[in-house]
Amino acid sequence: MAAASSGDPLRLGRKMRLRLLAAIRALLADPSIAGQPDAARLATVVLYAKSRAPQGGPYDNVTSIWVAELGRWMGVGESTVHRRVLAPLKKSGGLRTEVVPDALGRPTGLRCRVMPLVRARAGGGANHPLALSKVELATLLHLIEALFGHGWAPKDKEPTPPGLLAGRKGRGAPTDRLGLLLMVLHTGSSGWLQLCGGSVDKREGRGAVTMARLLGCSPAGGRKVLARLAEAGASARERKGTGTGMDGKGRILVLPVARAYGRDLTVVEAAQGSESVFSARPAGAGGDLAPAVEAVALGASGESAAETAPEAEFPARPAGAEPHTVHASVVTPVVPQQLDCGFSGEGRGAEGRRPERACAGEDQTVDDETAAAGTGSPMAKGGPLRGEQPQESPVDERVEQHAAGAGAGGRPKAVGGGKTQRQRRVALPADLRLRVALAPVSWLWERLSGWQQDQVAAAAKTELSQLAGLGVAAQRAPRLLADRLTGRLEETGGEALIRRPFGWLIGRGLVRRPSCSDRRCDDGTRLDTGAECENCGNVVHIRRARRARTAAQIDRELPHLGDDQRRRLIEERLREQAAIEAEDQARRREQARAEKGRREEARAAAQERAEHERVAAAAAERVRQALVCEDCGQQQAGGLCEACGYRRRTAEAMVEAGLTAAAWAADLDDAGDVALVTSGVRASLEQEIADVHSGYLGALDPAGRSEDPAGVAAVLAYGALRTVEEALPEFRRSALKQLGRSEEAEAEARRAYRTEQNRRWYRHNPNGADAVAAATKAADTARKRAAEYLLATRMEQLRERALAGSGPVGPAPWAERLPVLAARPLDGNTPTAVIA
């Protein structure tokens, strides 16, 4: 790898690195910052790095920022910044903020002062660890940008690329970013993190303990942070082998620093081994009983062992060896090695028996024909060992018969005990989704019986379907369930500590654990988005506020209570409040069940009522369909046949066309003139209809007329309707055109023209091209609106007069229509009569 450029922010000199490390340690150790959440501690580091150096102005030690920008630096949302950063820091006195408004009084940002920095520069002077110079602050800011800056592209400036952990967001993101920053500041030019000394927990590893001391958390939490940083490509783990077959020291390589100094990374295996590989002590560490080194010792001045001797070897146990007190949870077959070195326990002779001294008085034959080697030790011959039964165990018989006669697929087999058992599936299920989901617990799966494996697979399928119902994508649900199992295993301490795999999987591993009332919550994380559950934060905030209110009330009522009495009284009142809330919740659940029952009864009644209405409507429709046509008397026509319906609509459309033409062509006060115009329109439309009918009848086969006369009549009626409907728009366009030329429309157009010319942006040149074009457009619009208004007004006037003059028009009575219908012939001339 080529050497990094000298301008790389990760290439810190030893003095600069130790200076920045001392400043960060002093900042985090301040009483107002220590003990705060990782998000608040990281925020103080970011604000500290972005603060202004002293220049004698009013904004010395001030950082100008806004909440969303600060959240992007830490990988969290604005609500988390308000709840977990600003509120606790203000309460502890570690931060002071001032809202920056604009000219209208709306907030545009924050001015933040990190109070430990203010106090350090006011009382400690330039020698205080926090009193960094302008160059040192800029170096720290560039380092933070390279590690987890979100990246930006300012205008007319060179863009700043996002940092290594810029994509790490959501729960745990501030912890990972703070941990990476501390790792980089504790790492020299070799790229190897300086590990802590002393005795450590072998289950967690020295690397996890080192990270825990850096962050002030538990070793389990440090191990999780290391795992996430390794997954993000920020660190790598390595245990170097030796020529004796022993493993060398466990080390952590901080990849950004190694790349910055051009170290060769081709031999590094980032995913090698587990966390236990960091159990090896550094060279200078004390014995197992030596006191643990405090976090202050990390990064002390002077060359560390990782910087001066990165290749030094440290003795450790062989690779893969387990501590003596941790035994395997399952029995594995042992294949005796073919040794001939005289070691104790080595087989003697060709028969492979133990020495006579070891089995004297124990090699007793079961009978004259068989030996006990089938059930006892494979070395014993001629009789059982001490404690063994004089005959073969039924369990061993079942195992032998099961091994001899078991079939594939886990089918039941009859064994010597007379019971039916399901063969255990060693591999995970064939379903790819289940294989992905259950991959973290594959070792536990092998310890389950066949029935238990079926139950676990069914529970996993149910959980996957529930995840899909909560809005999780189908392709993401198996990976999400696998992450849940991984987290549960980390909480337990590993698969080896689980004594009852089936109960653990069913009761703890696969189940969802909501931390609040939201169904999408699982251990404080939203299942659909993967972000931190905001409702959980609200619950915690409500509980803390309730406790604070209770404490304040007790302080007002009993101000002279001791601390123990005060604490007991607070807990007692909180329990009383919890009991009251539980009773209230039970009452609300009972009310909800009663309300649900009433809703179900109302729903059933509504369904029954809708069914009755549907039956009644169907009966009414059957009655209606049985009615004869009101116009032509056709049977089963539903009151009006298809052809007569088309004829009625055609007549209405012809009346509408006549009134539209009369609105502009006739004198509205002269009824005769109106009737003349409407009759002329009707005559022209009837002529067009006759032309359409003749064309259709000429193209129709004469045999088709006699086969379906009603259908032919319906087609002709529909053709007439289409002819009139197609002519209506033309009548309306002609009416609007003519009315647009009327005096009223012209007057409206002239007023609109003058109004548009007199607008203030045309007053300087009312006869210019722009003014004339705008005025002409306004005049045309006004003329069109006036024509539409005139047409609508005249049409309404004509309809009122027609309705008042003619009265309600209805079908002729049957007494008048029956003679006409009776006179129709019933022979072959019927189609012609119907068509006519």
C-alpha positions, 0 to 999 in steps of 0.5 A: 500500500502506498504511503498516505499523504502528509495531509492525512488527518489520521497521521498524527504526531506522537505529541499531537496525539497525546495532546488531543488525548489529554484534552478529550480525557479531561473533557469526558472526566469533567463532573458535568460530563462524566456519567452522561449518555454516550450521545451527550458525551460525543456531542460535547466532543463535537461542540468542543472541536468546533468551538472558536479559539479565544480572539478577545471577542464576545463569541470566544469558546462558542459553537454555532450549530443547529440541532439537525446538524448536531444529530447528523454528526452523531448519527441520531435524530433531532428528538434524540438530540433534544432528549438525550443531549441538550436536556441532560447537559443543560441540567448538569451544567455542562452546556449552555445554549442560546437560540439565534433568531432571524429578523422575524424572530424565528429560530435559525440555530444555536450558540453553544458553550461547552462549560468545562472549556469556558471554566478551563480557559478562565481559571486554568490558563494556557496550561490546562489540558482543555485549552487547545490552540486554534491549530490543535482544535482544527486538527481535532475537527479534521480527525473527527471529520475523517472518522464520522463526519457526514460529509458536505459539498459547499459552494465554490469550495472543495467538498468534504467526503463522509467519514468512515462511520458516516453511514452508522446511524440509529441506536448505538451510533454515538457509542461506536463513534466515540469508541473509534475516536478513543481507539485512534487516539490510543493508537500509535503509528504502528496501527495496533491499539494499546491494550490494557494490562492486568487480569481480564475476563477470558470470556470477554477478552482483553480487547473488550476490556480495553474498549470497556475501560475507554468508554466506561462501560461493561466488558460485554458492552465493549465486546459489542462495540468492537464487533460493530466496528469490525463489521464497519471496517474500522478495526481488525483482530489478529492472533499471530501464530508461533513456530511451537504451535502456540498462539501469539498475542492477541492484537487489535489493528485500527485500520484507518490509522494503519492505512494512513501510515501505509501499513501492509494489510494484506496479511490481516484477517479481519474476521479471524477468531472470536473475542477470546483471542484477546485474552493474552496479556501484554508483555508488561502485564502482571500476573492473573491476580494483579489489579486491573489497570485503570482507564487513566493508564491507557494512552499515558505519555511515553512510548507504549509496547504497541508502538515500540515493539509491535511484533513482540510475542506473548505466550498464550494457550493453544488455538482452539483450546478451552479452559479446563473448567469449561467442558463440552456440552455434548459427547463426541466419539474419541478415536484412539491414536495409534501411539507406541510410546509407553504413555499411561493409558496406551493400549497393550497387545493386539486386543487393545485391552487395558493392563491387568493391574488396571482391570484386576477383578473387573473383567468379569464375563457376562456369560459364556458366549458374549462379552460386555464390550457392547455396553461398557468401555470399548476396551473391556472384554469378558465382563462389565466394568464397575457400576455397569449392568450385567446385561446390555442397556435398553438405551444402547439397544435403541441407539444401535437399532436407531442407527441401523434402521433410521431413514431419511427425512426424520421419519418415525422408527420403532425401537427396542423400547416399543415407543415411536420416536422422530429421528433428529434432524442435524442440519437446519430446515431446508427452507432458506428463510428458516436457515437464515433466521436460525443460523446463529443457533445452529449448535442449539438446533443440533441438541434438540430432538425431532419433535422439539426441532419441529416446534422451533421451526413452527415458532420461527415461521410464526415469528416471521409472519408476525414480522411481515404483519408489522411492516417488515419486508419479507426479504428482511425478516429472516435477517432481523430474526437472526439478529434478534437471536444473536443479541439474545445469545450475547445477553446469555453469554453464549450457547454453552451456557444454555442448559435447556435449548428448547425452553430458551429458544421458545421462551426467550430467543424467538419471542419479541420483547417490546419495551413499550406499548408499540407493537413494532418495538423490540428491545427499544428498536423499531422493527420496521425501520431499525431505528431507536424506538421514540416511544420507549424514550417517551416512556422513560421520560414519563417515568423519570418525570413522575419520580421527580414530581413525587420527590418534589412533592415529598420535599414540600410536605416533609422537608426534614426527612433523611435520605433513607426515609425519603427514598423509601417514601418515594418508592412506596408512593411510586408503587401506590401510583403503579397499583392505581394505574394497573387498576385503571388499566384493567378497568379500561381493558374491561371497558374496551372488551365491553365496547368490542362486544357492543361493536360486534353486536352492532356489526352483526345487527347491521349485517343482518339488516343489510341482508334483509335490505338486499333480499328486499331489493332483489324482490323489488327488482324482480317485481320491477323486471316483471313490469311491461314497458310504459310506452310500447307494452313489451312484457318483462321490460322493467317498466321501460324497454331499451328502445323506448328508453333510447327514444325518451333520451333522444326526445329530451336531447332534441328539445335541448338542441332546439332551446340552445338554437332558440337562445340566440336565433329567436326572440325570447318574448315571442313564443311563435318565434321560439316554436319556429326555431325549435321545430326547424331544429327538430326537422333537421335532426329528424332528417339526419336520424332518417338518413342514419336509419336508412343506411343501417337498414340498407346494410342489414340482412332482411333475415336479421330483421325477422329474427330479432325485431326488438333488437333491431328497434333498440339499435335504431333508437340508439343510433338516433340518440347518438346522432342527436348527442353528437349534434348538441356540441355544435349547437352549443358552439354556434350559440356561444359564438353568436352570443359572443357578438352581442352587445352585452358581450362586447361591452364586457370585453371593452371593460376588461380591455380597459381594466387590463390596460390600466394596471400599474405595470402597464400604465407607463405604456398602455399601448405597448405590445405587452399591454395590448396582448394582455388586454386582448387576452383579457377581453377574449376571456371576458367575452367568452364568460359573458356568452356562457352566462347569456346562454345559461340565463336564456336557456333557463328562461326558455325552460321555465316558459316551456314548463309553465306553458305545457305542464307536466308531460307523462305517458298517455293513459292505457285507455288511449294506447290499447286500441293502437296496440290492438290494431297492430298485425301479428303476422310477418309484417310485425317487424316492419310495424315495430321498426316504424 
